[in-house]
Amino acid sequence: MRLATSQLPESASLTAVIATVRFVKFGCISALILIAAACSSSSSDDGATNDDGGGTTEDDGGATTIRDAGKGTSLDSGAKITDSGSSGGDSGSGVVVDSGDGFSASRAACVNEINRLRATQGHAALVLWTSPSVDMCVDHQATSDETNSSPHQAWNKHTDACDGNGQDECEGAGTSPAGIVSCLDNMWGEKDQPSCSGCAACSGAYNPACPNCDFFGTKGAACGHYVNMSADYFSEVACGFSALGGWATQNFQ
């Protein structure tokens, strides 16, 4: 899978949270981050290209995006969500979703697998951020990105109420429950890389200088997906799926 990591230029101020971003390729998970902090980017894929001027390099897997926490908007109503009463099990247990867009099973697998993985380290479960308008919005983002073969393109417009504060994107894993679970498991597996050994210690707050946690992959393998999936500063996740059947987004807030 491919992974891309991006952030604001080093000259960005703490108030400039929306700006040009950079991408890096690795595997088939992509990661994007928008945060007002010093930035750097490097490629773990020999075929990747970096653009210091804000250009993008196409990537194809799971992506991570973080924006200013004040930008998120929670929409609430419509979709039916029930809890089966089980917890900490596989992706088939936990939240049961009837979202009405044909992706109910995949959406349930998405939030349940994220929460299953979080539970292995004692992190609180994320609430599924869902409503007819939110689901339509994140589905559209995934479809638009796949149509244009450009991860985070829709999110980077910063015009959608479903943007939240962060975004992951699975490119090419498919939209089935099994495909989503596989992509999420690959993202979570970043924690086992030597360059990510310190990430768990920084889960309480975003820290671009977290020791032994190479979020952006500046020295090799990136840790961004694991960091965002395990972050205690996120409490909700919206899961969207492309109508073309290949890409999926996870928007966090």
N, C-alpha and C positions, 0 to 999 in steps of 0.2 A: 504494500500500500504506500501511498505518497504522503509526505508531510510537508507543509509549508508554514513558516512562522513569520510574522510581520509585526511591526510597531511603528510609532511615530519617529520622525527624524530626531537626532540628538538635540537639535536647536529648539524643539517644541517646548513651550512653557507648560506649567501644570494646568493652566486653563484651556490650553489648546488640545482638546481631546478628540477632535474630528479633523483629520488631516490625511495627507498622502501616506500610503502604506507600502511595504515591501513584502515580497514573497520569496520563499525558498522551497525547493522540492526535495522530498525524501519519501520513498516507498509509495503508498497510495492513500495516505491520510494527509490532509492539508490543515494547517493551523494558521489562524490570523489573530493578531492581537492589536488593539488600539488602546494605548495608554500613554499618558503624558509623562514620559520618562526617557532617559537616555536609551538609545537603541543600537542594536547591531544585528546583523544577519549573516548567516553563512549556509552553505549547502552541504548536505550529507549525501547528495546524489551527484555523481560525476557529471550528469547531464544537466544539472540545474544551473540557472543563471540568476545573479543577483542584480538588482537595479537600485542604486543609491538615490536615484532621483524620483522615486515614486512609481516606477513602472511595475508591472506585475509579471510574474512567471507562472504559467499555468501549472496546476497541480491537481491531484485526483484522489483524495481519500477522506480523512476526517479533518475538520478545520476548527481552529479555536479563535474566537474573537473576544476581546474585552473592551468595553467602553466605560466612560464615566458612569459611576453607579447611579447618578441622579437622572440619567437619560431614560431609564427603563420605564415602561408603562405596563401595568398589569391589567389585562382584560379578563373579565370573570363572568361567565354565564353560558348556558347553552348545552355544551357537551355533557353527556352522562358519564360520571365517574363513580365507580364503587370500589370498595376494598374487599378483597376476598378473605381478609383476616390473616393471611399468611405473610411472613416477612423473612428476608434473608435467604429466600430460596432461589430457584432459577428464574429466568425471565418470564416464565409462564405463570408465576404467582405474583401476588401483590395487587397493583392497580389493574382494574378491568375497565376498558374504555369503549364507548360507543360514540364515535365522533362523526359518523354520517358521511365521511368523505372517501370511504373505501379503504382507509388505512388504520382502522381501529386496532387490529391485532399488532401491526408494526409499531403503532404509537405506544401501546401498552408494553410491548417488548422493549422499546427504547427506554422509557422511564424505569421500568422494573429492573433492567440490566444495569443501568447506571446506579440505582439504589442498592442492588445486590453487591456490586463492586464497592460502593462506598461503605456498606455495612462491614465489609471485611476489615476495615480500618477504624471502625467506630464512628464514622461520620453520619450525621443525621440524614434521613431520606429527603430527597427533593420532592416538592409538590409538582404534579403535572400542571403546567400552565396551559390551559386549553379553554376554548370557546369556539363557536363556529367561525368567528372573525379571526381569531388567533390562528386556528388550524389552516384556514384558507390563506392567511398571510404567509405562514412559514412554508406551506406547500408551494405557494407562488415563488418564494425566494429560491427554493430548491429547483423548481422547474426552470426558472429564469437562468439560474447559474448553469444548469446542465445544458440548456439550449445554447448558451453562449460559450460553453466550455470555459467558464471563468468563475472560480470559487470566490464567494463573498461579494460578487458584483452587485447583487441586489441589496445586500446588507450595507454596503459601503455608500449607498445613496443617502442613508440615514433619514429616510422619510417614512418608514413603516412603523406602526405602533407595536409590532411584534419583535422589533429589533432586540429589546432587552439590553443587557450589558455585555453579553458575550455570545459568540457563535462557534459551533463546531460544524464541520461539513464532511460527510462521507461521500466520496466521489468514486463511483464504479462498484460499490459494494452491493448495489441493488436496494430495493425498497421492501423486501420481504422481512419478516421477523428474524429469520436466520441470518440474513445479510446484515441487518442492523446490529444484531448481537455480536457478530464476527468483527465488525468495524469497531464497535465500542471496546471489545476485548483487546483489540490491537492497540487502541489508544491507551487503555489502562496499563498495558504491558510496558509502556515506556518507563514505568517506575523501576524496572529491573535493570535498566541501563546504568553503567557506572557513573555517567554524568548526571544522573537523576537521584543519587543516593540521599541528597539532603532535602529534596522537595517536600517530603511529608512534614518536616519541621516548620514549613512556611504556609501551611494550609489555612491558617486563621486569617491571613490578610495578604493581598497581593504584594509581593516583594521582588522587584526585578533584580535585586542584588542577593537573593537567597543563596547562601553558600552551598556548593555542590548541587546546584539545580540549574542546569543549562536550558532555561525555558526556550530560548530562541535557536538553540543548536549552533552557537557561535564557535564551539570547540569540537563539535562532532554531532552526536545524536541529540535531538531536541526532546524536551520533557513537557512541552506545553499542554498536550491533551490530558495527560495524567494530572497535571497541576489543576487544570480547570474542572475536570470531572470530580476531583477530590476536594475542591475548594469549599471551605465553610462560609465564605462570603457570598455564595450563591444559595438560593433557597428554592428556586423554581426552574423548570426546564420545559420548553415547548419543542415538540418534535415534528418536523415537516418532511414531506416526501414528494419527489418530482413525479409529475404525470408521465414523464418519459421512462421512468422505471429504474434509473441508475443512481441518482444522487439523493442524499437526505441531509437535512440540517437539524441541529440542536441549538436552540437559542436559550441562553441562560440569563437569569436575573436574580 
